[in-house]
Amino acid sequence: MEILYLLVPLSAVLVLLIIGVFGWALWRGQFDDLEDEGRRILDDDQSGAKTPREQLKEGRSSSAS
């Protein structure tokens, strides 16, 4: 019975943490455009597309100069 004094607050903190992470993801726009991202992944016509890593390197090199 004494274990409930630990488990109930611990579970409440866990629920608040999960709600906080979900709210943060909503606020950052993680769920804005799910359909287009799903189509983009399946699209084979990416002849000139750069990977996110290449885009990041290109952005860093252009901002450094």
Buried (B, 14 or more C-beta within 10 A) or exposed (E): EEEEEEEEEEEEEEEEEEEEEEEEEEEEEEEEEEEEEEEEEEEEEEEEEEEEEEEEEEEEEEEEE
